[in-house]
């Protein structure tokens, strides 16, 4: 009786892996998007509202891209959107600690 070679471990591969150039393209596009929104309004109130608006639009775009388009670009957009919204949160918290709430 001849011994058969034991099959190796199964290899599971991502059908559409996230690649670095696509991630960088999404991050760059989102950075330009958020910087344009940040420069539109000069004050902290406008910055906070426009960053929240831009974050919602970017999240919708990232979700749509994750479902129908390039997931690498979606990850880049989501990454930059998270950092931009965190920066807006720091600005809001700083003003709130000083006794001023910017969003009303």
C-alpha positions in Angstrom: 0.0 0.0 0.0 1.4 3.3 -1.1 1.1 6.2 1.4 -0.6 9.2 -0.1 0.9 12.6 0.7 -1.0 14.4 3.3 -2.8 17.5 1.9 -1.4 20.8 3.1 -3.2 23.3 5.0 -5.9 25.1 3.1 -5.0 28.5 1.6 -7.7 31.1 1.9 -7.1 34.3 0.0 -9.0 37.5 0.0 -10.8 37.8 -3.3 -10.2 41.6 -3.5 -7.2 42.4 -1.2 -6.5 46.0 -0.1 -3.4 47.3 -1.9 -1.2 50.1 -0.7 -1.5 52.3 -3.8 -5.3 52.2 -3.6 -5.2 53.0 0.1 -2.8 55.9 -0.5 -5.0 57.3 -3.3 -8.1 57.1 -1.0 -6.2 58.7 1.9 -4.9 61.5 -0.4 -8.3 62.2 -1.9 -9.9 62.3 1.5 -7.1 64.6 2.9 -7.7 67.1 0.1 -11.5 66.8 0.7 -11.1 67.6 4.4 -8.6 70.4 3.8 -10.9 72.1 1.3 -13.7 72.0 3.8 -11.4 73.3 6.6 -10.3 76.2 4.5 -13.8 77.2 3.4 -14.7 78.5 6.9 -12.3 80.6 9.0 -13.8 80.1 12.5 -14.0 77.1 14.8 -17.8 76.9 14.6 -17.7 76.6 10.8 -14.8 74.2 11.0 -16.6 71.9 13.3 -19.9 71.8 11.3 -18.2 71.5 8.0 -15.9 68.7 9.3 -18.9 66.8 10.6 -20.7 67.3 7.2 -17.6 66.2 5.3 -17.2 63.2 7.6 -20.7 62.1 6.9 -20.3 62.4 3.2 -16.9 60.7 3.3 -18.3 57.8 5.4 -21.1 57.4 2.8 -18.6 57.4 0.0 -16.4 54.9 1.8 -19.3 52.6 2.5 -20.4 52.7 -1.2 -16.8 52.1 -2.3 -16.5 49.2 0.1 -19.6 47.6 -1.4 -19.3 48.4 -5.1 -15.8 49.7 -5.7 -12.3 49.5 -4.6 -12.0 48.6 -0.9 -8.5 50.0 -0.7 -9.7 53.4 -1.5 -12.5 53.0 1.0 -10.1 52.1 3.7 -8.0 55.2 2.9 -11.0 57.4 3.0 -12.2 55.9 6.3 -8.8 56.3 7.8 -8.4 60.0 7.0 -12.1 60.7 7.9 -11.5 59.2 11.4 -8.4 61.4 12.0 -10.2 64.5 10.7 -13.3 63.9 12.9 -11.0 63.2 15.9 -9.3 66.5 15.3 -12.7 68.2 15.2 -13.6 66.4 18.4 -10.5 67.8 20.1 -11.4 71.3 19.0 -15.0 70.9 20.3 -13.7 69.4 23.6 -11.2 72.3 24.0 -13.9 74.9 23.5 -16.4 72.9 25.7 -13.8 72.8 28.6 -13.5 76.5 28.4 -17.2 76.9 28.8 -18.3 77.3 25.2 -20.2 74.8 23.1 -19.6 75.4 19.4 -22.4 73.3 17.9 -25.4 75.4 19.0 
